[in-house]
């Protein structure tokens, strides 16, 4: 175990106190209060509903556990008739929507009917269109038209689309890929960006960060940069791991620079003198 790791282990009460202080922030307390209120409004009625569904009504309140309610519901002709009507209504609605959508698409794409422009205008009124929720952040990805053409947007970040049709057709997987490609090109163009703030170095002070740069993710403290192992996710790096990587990198010393190539020595004679000697 390294010296840095040992010193970190000597102060568990400090880490515990910092963790408690972080949880007692107003934002976290407000979030906890919202969770408690939502749980009370949702789970308590749901529990009561489930309890009464699996008990027999005695006229004076719920009685012993029983499946009588379910047996009566699913053996009743009226209930089965309602289920059948619901299935017929759902199938009919889906079929009618498919027919109408296919007809509108055929009119817009295959004919020169005047109403085609109207359909285009109605489609534009539905923009920006929500493509779906980003699998990492859970925030929506939307597609629309902007000053520079069609685009997708997520959490304040934009990526261009190749054509107008993609605004209405782009799917979630394609949108996530485009956003990732745009983020990677932006990082390469603007230099390193911070992925995670790990806190203050326990011995040397100063902040320790996880960044991503041109050659991949790394941890940084002051002027010391240490590359992360290939099998380590940058978002999961802890302060203890970063301190060990930085200590190992510092022990190796500064990186050696390659010696600059010496410029080629010029010949003492000019081109004119060389030509005259050759002619002579």
C-alpha positions as a Markdown table, in Angstrom:
| # | Residue | x | y | z |
|---|---|---|---|---|
| 1 | Unk | 0.0 | 0.0 | 0.0 |
| 2 | Unk | 1.4 | 3.4 | -0.9 |
| 3 | Unk | 2.1 | 6.2 | 1.5 |
| 4 | Unk | -0.7 | 8.3 | 0.0 |
| 5 | Unk | -3.2 | 5.4 | 0.3 |
| 6 | Unk | -2.1 | 4.8 | 4.0 |
| 7 | Unk | -2.6 | 8.4 | 4.9 |
| 8 | Unk | -6.0 | 8.5 | 3.3 |
| 9 | Unk | -7.0 | 5.5 | 5.4 |
| 10 | Unk | -6.0 | 7.2 | 8.6 |
| 11 | Unk | -8.8 | 9.8 | 8.4 |
| 12 | Unk | -12.0 | 7.9 | 7.8 |
| 13 | Unk | -13.9 | 10.3 | 10.0 |
| 14 | Unk | -12.9 | 13.2 | 7.7 |
| 15 | Unk | -14.3 | 11.4 | 4.6 |
| 16 | Unk | -17.5 | 10.5 | 6.5 |
| 17 | Unk | -18.0 | 14.1 | 7.6 |
| 18 | Unk | -17.5 | 15.4 | 4.1 |
| 19 | Unk | -20.0 | 12.8 | 2.8 |
| 20 | Unk | -22.6 | 13.8 | 5.4 |
| 21 | Unk | -22.0 | 17.5 | 4.6 |
| 22 | Unk | -22.5 | 16.8 | 0.9 |
| 23 | Unk | -25.8 | 15.0 | 1.6 |
| 24 | Unk | -27.1 | 17.9 | 3.8 |
| 25 | Unk | -26.9 | 20.5 | 1.0 |
| 26 | Unk | -30.2 | 22.3 | 0.4 |
| 27 | Unk | -30.5 | 20.8 | -3.1 |
| 28 | Unk | -30.2 | 17.2 | -1.8 |
| 29 | Unk | -32.6 | 17.9 | 1.1 |
| 30 | Unk | -35.2 | 19.3 | -1.3 |
| 31 | Unk | -34.8 | 16.3 | -3.6 |
| 32 | Unk | -35.2 | 13.9 | -0.7 |
| 33 | Unk | -38.3 | 15.7 | 0.4 |
| 34 | Unk | -39.8 | 15.4 | -3.1 |
| 35 | Unk | -39.0 | 11.7 | -3.2 |
| 36 | Unk | -40.8 | 11.2 | 0.2 |
| 37 | Unk | -43.9 | 13.2 | -0.9 |
| 38 | Unk | -44.1 | 11.4 | -4.2 |
| 39 | Unk | -43.7 | 8.0 | -2.5 |
| 40 | Unk | -46.5 | 8.8 | -0.1 |
| 41 | Unk | -48.8 | 10.0 | -2.8 |
| 42 | Unk | -48.1 | 7.0 | -5.1 |
| 43 | Unk | -47.1 | 3.9 | -3.1 |
| 44 | Unk | -49.5 | 4.3 | -0.2 |
| 45 | Unk | -52.7 | 4.3 | -2.5 |
| 46 | Unk | -51.1 | 1.5 | -4.6 |
| 47 | Unk | -50.5 | -0.6 | -1.6 |
| 48 | Unk | -54.1 | -0.1 | -0.4 |
| 49 | Unk | -55.4 | -1.0 | -3.8 |
| 50 | Unk | -53.4 | -4.2 | -4.0 |
| 51 | Unk | -54.5 | -5.1 | -0.4 |
| 52 | Unk | -58.2 | -4.7 | -1.1 |
| 53 | Unk | -57.9 | -6.5 | -4.4 |
| 54 | Unk | -56.6 | -9.7 | -2.8 |
| 55 | Unk | -59.0 | -9.6 | 0.2 |
| 56 | Unk | -62.7 | -10.5 | 0.5 |
| 57 | Unk | -65.1 | -7.7 | 1.3 |
| 58 | Unk | -67.2 | -8.6 | 4.4 |
| 59 | Unk | -69.4 | -5.5 | 4.4 |
| 60 | Unk | -67.5 | -4.0 | 7.3 |
| 61 | Unk | -64.1 | -3.7 | 5.5 |
| 62 | Unk | -61.5 | -6.0 | 4.0 |
| 63 | Unk | -61.6 | -9.6 | 5.3 |
| 64 | Unk | -59.3 | -12.6 | 4.8 |
| 65 | Unk | -57.0 | -13.0 | 1.8 |
| 66 | Unk | -58.9 | -14.3 | -1.3 |
| 67 | Unk | -58.9 | -14.4 | -5.1 |
| 68 | Unk | -62.7 | -14.1 | -5.2 |
| 69 | Unk | -62.5 | -10.6 | -6.7 |
| 70 | Unk | -60.3 | -11.7 | -9.7 |
| 71 | Unk | -62.4 | -14.9 | -10.2 |
| 72 | Unk | -65.6 | -12.8 | -10.4 |
| 73 | Unk | -64.0 | -10.2 | -12.7 |
| 74 | Unk | -62.5 | -12.5 | -15.3 |
| 75 | Unk | -65.5 | -15.0 | -15.3 |
| 76 | Unk | -68.0 | -12.2 | -15.9 |
| 77 | Unk | -69.4 | -12.0 | -19.4 |
| 78 | Unk | -69.7 | -8.2 | -19.2 |
| 79 | Unk | -65.9 | -7.9 | -18.4 |
| 80 | Unk | -65.0 | -10.2 | -21.3 |
| 81 | Unk | -67.2 | -8.2 | -23.6 |
| 82 | Unk | -65.4 | -5.0 | -22.6 |
| 83 | Unk | -62.0 | -6.6 | -23.3 |
| 84 | Unk | -63.2 | -7.7 | -26.7 |
| 85 | Unk | -64.5 | -4.2 | -27.6 |
| 86 | Unk | -61.2 | -2.6 | -26.5 |
| 87 | Unk | -59.2 | -5.0 | -28.8 |
| 88 | Unk | -61.5 | -4.3 | -31.7 |
| 89 | Unk | -61.2 | -0.5 | -31.2 |
| 90 | Unk | -57.4 | -0.7 | -30.9 |
| 91 | Unk | -57.0 | -2.8 | -34.1 |
| 92 | Unk | -59.4 | -0.6 | -36.0 |
| 93 | Unk | -57.6 | 2.6 | -35.0 |
| 94 | Unk | -54.2 | 1.2 | -35.9 |
| 95 | Unk | -55.5 | 0.1 | -39.3 |
| 96 | Unk | -57.2 | 3.4 | -40.1 |
| 97 | Unk | -54.0 | 5.3 | -39.0 |
| 98 | Unk | -51.8 | 3.2 | -41.3 |
| 99 | Unk | -54.1 | 3.7 | -44.3 |
| 100 | Unk | -54.4 | 7.5 | -43.8 |
| 101 | Unk | -50.6 | 7.9 | -43.2 |
| 102 | Unk | -49.7 | 5.9 | -46.3 |
| 103 | Unk | -52.2 | 7.9 | -48.4 |
| 104 | Unk | -50.8 | 11.2 | -47.1 |
| 105 | Unk | -47.2 | 10.0 | -47.8 |
| 106 | Unk | -48.1 | 8.9 | -51.3 |
| 107 | Unk | -49.8 | 12.3 | -52.1 |
| 108 | Unk | -46.8 | 14.3 | -50.7 |
| 109 | Unk | -44.0 | 12.3 | -52.3 |
| 110 | Unk | -45.5 | 10.9 | -55.6 |
| 111 | Unk | -47.9 | 13.6 | -56.8 |
| 112 | Unk | -47.9 | 17.3 | -57.5 |
| 113 | Unk | -51.2 | 17.8 | -55.7 |
| 114 | Unk | -51.6 | 21.4 | -54.2 |
| 115 | Unk | -52.3 | 19.9 | -50.8 |
| 116 | Unk | -48.8 | 18.5 | -50.7 |
| 117 | Unk | -47.5 | 21.9 | -49.6 |
| 118 | Unk | -50.2 | 22.0 | -46.9 |
| 119 | Unk | -49.0 | 18.6 | -45.5 |
| 120 | Unk | -45.4 | 19.9 | -45.5 |
| 121 | Unk | -46.5 | 23.0 | -43.6 |
| 122 | Unk | -48.4 | 20.8 | -41.0 |
| 123 | Unk | -45.3 | 18.6 | -40.6 |
| 124 | Unk | -43.1 | 21.7 | -40.0 |
| 125 | Unk | -45.6 | 22.9 | -37.3 |
| 126 | Unk | -44.8 | 19.8 | -35.3 |
| 127 | Unk | -41.1 | 20.7 | -35.0 |
| 128 | Unk | -39.0 | 20.6 | -33.0 |
| 129 | Unk | -39.6 | 16.8 | -32.8 |
| 130 | Unk | -38.5 | 14.8 | -29.8 |
| 131 | Unk | -36.4 | 11.8 | -31.0 |
| 132 | Unk | -36.1 | 10.1 | -27.6 |
| 133 | Unk | -34.3 | 10.2 | -24.3 |
| 134 | Unk | -30.5 | 10.0 | -24.2 |
| 135 | Unk | -29.5 | 6.7 | -22.7 |
| 136 | Unk | -26.8 | 8.3 | -20.5 |
| 137 | Unk | -28.3 | 11.6 | -19.3 |
| 138 | Unk | -32.0 | 10.7 | -19.6 |
| 139 | Unk | -32.6 | 14.1 | -21.2 |
| 140 | Unk | -34.6 | 14.5 | -24.5 |
| 141 | Unk | -33.0 | 14.7 | -27.9 |
| 142 | Unk | -34.9 | 16.9 | -30.3 |
| 143 | Unk | -34.7 | 17.5 | -34.0 |
| 144 | Unk | -35.6 | 20.6 | -35.9 |
| 145 | Unk | -34.5 | 23.4 | -38.3 |
| 146 | Unk | -32.3 | 26.3 | -37.3 |
| 147 | Unk | -30.3 | 29.1 | -38.8 |
| 148 | Unk | -27.8 | 26.8 | -40.4 |
| 149 | Unk | -30.1 | 24.0 | -41.4 |
| 150 | Unk | -31.4 | 20.8 | -39.9 |
| 151 | Unk | -30.0 | 19.8 | -36.5 |
| 152 | Unk | -30.4 | 17.6 | -33.4 |
| 153 | Unk | -30.0 | 19.1 | -29.9 |
| 154 | Unk | -29.3 | 17.5 | -26.5 |
| 155 | Unk | -28.6 | 19.3 | -23.3 |
| 156 | Unk | -27.4 | 22.5 | -25.0 |
| 157 | Unk | -25.2 | 20.7 | -27.6 |
| 158 | Unk | -26.0 | 20.6 | -31.3 |
| 159 | Unk | -25.1 | 18.3 | -34.2 |
| 160 | Unk | -26.0 | 18.9 | -37.9 |
| 161 | Unk | -28.1 | 16.6 | -39.9 |
| 162 | Unk | -27.4 | 15.7 | -43.5 |
| 163 | Unk | -30.7 | 16.4 | -45.1 |
| 164 | Unk | -34.2 | 17.8 | -44.5 |
| 165 | Unk | -35.8 | 14.4 | -44.4 |
| 166 | Unk | -33.6 | 13.3 | -41.5 |
| 167 | Unk | -35.4 | 15.8 | -39.2 |
| 168 | Unk | -38.5 | 13.6 | -39.5 |
| 169 | Unk | -36.8 | 10.2 | -39.8 |
| 170 | Unk | -33.7 | 10.2 | -37.6 |
| 171 | Unk | -33.9 | 7.6 | -34.8 |
| 172 | Unk | -32.4 | 7.5 | -31.3 |
| 173 | Unk | -29.4 | 5.4 | -32.1 |
| 174 | Unk | -28.4 | 7.6 | -35.0 |
| 175 | Unk | -28.9 | 10.8 | -33.0 |
| 176 | Unk | -26.7 | 9.5 | -30.1 |
| 177 | Unk | -23.9 | 8.6 | -32.6 |
| 178 | Unk | -24.0 | 12.0 | -34.2 |
| 179 | Unk | -23.8 | 13.8 | -30.9 |
| 180 | Unk | -20.9 | 11.6 | -29.8 |
| 181 | Unk | -19.0 | 12.3 | -33.0 |
| 182 | Unk | -19.6 | 16.0 | -32.7 |
| 183 | Unk | -18.4 | 15.9 | -29.0 |
| 184 | Unk | -15.2 | 14.0 | -30.0 |
| 185 | Unk | -14.4 | 16.4 | -32.8 |
| 186 | Unk | -15.1 | 19.4 | -30.6 |
| 187 | Unk | -12.7 | 18.1 | -27.9 |
| 188 | Unk | -10.0 | 17.5 | -30.5 |
| 189 | Unk | -10.4 | 21.0 | -31.8 |
| 190 | Unk | -10.6 | 22.9 | -28.5 |
| 191 | Unk | -8.1 | 20.9 | -26.4 |
| 192 | Unk | -8.6 | 19.0 | -23.2 |
| 193 | Unk | -11.9 | 19.1 | -21.3 |
| 194 | Unk | -12.7 | 18.1 | -17.7 |
| 195 | Unk | -14.7 | 14.9 | -17.3 |
| 196 | Unk | -14.7 | 14.7 | -13.5 |
| 197 | Unk | -13.5 | 16.8 | -10.5 |
| 198 | Unk | -12.0 | 14.4 | -7.9 |
| 199 | Unk | -11.3 | 17.0 | -5.2 |
| 200 | Unk | -8.1 | 18.2 | -3.4 |
| 201 | Unk | -4.9 | 16.2 | -3.3 |
| 202 | Unk | -4.6 | 14.8 | 0.3 |
| 203 | Unk | -0.8 | 15.6 | 0.6 |
| 204 | Unk | 0.2 | 18.2 | -1.9 |
| 205 | Unk | -3.1 | 20.1 | -2.0 |
| 206 | Unk | -4.4 | 21.5 | -5.2 |
| 207 | Unk | -7.3 | 20.0 | -7.2 |
| 208 | Unk | -7.1 | 16.6 | -9.0 |
| 209 | Unk | -9.1 | 16.2 | -12.2 |
| 210 | Unk | -9.9 | 13.6 | -14.8 |
| 211 | Unk | -9.6 | 15.1 | -18.3 |
| 212 | Unk | -9.9 | 13.9 | -21.9 |
| 213 | Unk | -7.4 | 15.1 | -24.5 |
| 214 | Unk | -6.1 | 14.3 | -27.9 |
| 215 | Unk | -4.5 | 11.0 | -26.8 |
| 216 | Unk | -7.3 | 9.8 | -24.5 |
| 217 | Unk | -8.3 | 10.3 | -20.8 |
| 218 | Unk | -5.8 | 11.1 | -18.0 |
| 219 | Unk | -5.6 | 12.5 | -14.5 |
| 220 | Unk | -4.0 | 15.8 | -13.7 |
| 221 | Unk | -2.6 | 17.5 | -10.6 |
| 222 | Unk | -0.7 | 20.7 | -11.1 |
| 223 | Unk | 1.8 | 20.1 | -14.0 |
| 224 | Unk | 1.7 | 16.3 | -13.6 |
| 225 | Unk | -0.4 | 14.3 | -16.1 |
| 226 | Unk | -0.9 | 10.5 | -15.7 |
| 227 | Unk | -2.5 | 8.4 | -18.4 |
| 228 | Unk | -5.4 | 6.2 | -17.4 |
| 229 | Unk | -5.2 | 2.4 | -18.1 |
| 230 | Unk | -7.2 | 1.3 | -21.1 |
| 231 | Unk | -9.5 | -0.9 | -19.1 |
| 232 | Unk | -10.5 | 2.0 | -16.7 |
| 233 | Unk | -13.6 | 4.1 | -17.3 |
| 234 | Unk | -12.8 | 7.8 | -16.7 |
| 235 | Unk | -16.1 | 8.4 | -14.9 |
| 236 | Unk | -15.4 | 5.7 | -12.3 |
| 237 | Unk | -11.9 | 6.8 | -11.3 |
| 238 | Unk | -11.6 | 7.6 | -7.6 |
| 239 | Unk | -9.3 | 10.2 | -5.8 |
| 240 | Unk | -7.2 | 7.4 | -4.3 |
| 241 | Unk | -6.5 | 5.8 | -7.7 |
| 242 | Unk | -5.7 | 9.2 | -9.2 |
| 243 | Unk | -3.2 | 10.0 | -6.3 |
| 244 | Unk | -1.4 | 6.7 | -6.9 |
| 245 | Unk | -1.2 | 7.2 | -10.7 |
| 246 | Unk | 0.1 | 10.8 | -10.2 |
| 247 | Unk | 2.7 | 9.5 | -7.6 |
| 248 | Unk | 3.9 | 6.8 | -10.0 |
| 249 | Unk | 4.2 | 9.3 | -12.8 |
| 250 | Unk | 6.1 | 11.8 | -10.7 |
| 251 | Unk | 8.5 | 9.1 | -9.6 |
| 252 | Unk | 9.5 | 8.5 | -13.3 |
| 253 | Unk | 10.5 | 12.2 | -13.7 |
| 254 | Unk | 9.7 | 14.5 | -16.5 |
| 255 | Unk | 9.3 | 13.1 | -20.0 |
| 256 | Unk | 12.5 | 13.3 | -22.1 |
| 257 | Unk | 12.3 | 15.4 | -25.2 |
| 258 | Unk | 13.7 | 14.1 | -28.4 |
| 259 | Unk | 16.8 | 16.0 | -29.6 |
| 260 | Unk | 16.2 | 18.4 | -32.4 |
| 261 | Unk | 17.7 | 17.5 | -35.7 |
| 262 | Unk | 20.7 | 19.5 | -36.7 |
| 263 | Unk | 20.2 | 21.6 | -39.8 |
| 264 | Unk | 22.0 | 20.5 | -43.0 |
| 265 | Unk | 25.3 | 22.2 | -43.5 |
| 266 | Unk | 25.4 | 24.5 | -46.4 |
| 267 | Unk | 28.2 | 24.2 | -49.0 |
| 268 | Unk | 30.8 | 26.9 | -48.9 |
| 269 | Unk | 30.5 | 27.5 | -52.6 |
| 270 | Unk | 27.7 | 29.2 | -54.3 |
| 271 | Unk | 25.7 | 27.7 | -57.2 |
| 272 | Unk | 27.3 | 30.2 | -59.5 |
| 273 | Unk | 30.9 | 29.2 | -58.6 |
| 274 | Unk | 30.0 | 25.5 | -59.0 |
| 275 | Unk | 28.7 | 26.2 | -62.5 |
| 276 | Unk | 31.8 | 28.1 | -63.5 |
| 277 | Unk | 34.1 | 25.3 | -62.2 |
| 278 | Unk | 32.1 | 22.8 | -64.1 |
| 279 | Unk | 32.2 | 24.9 | -67.3 |
| 280 | Unk | 36.0 | 25.3 | -66.9 |
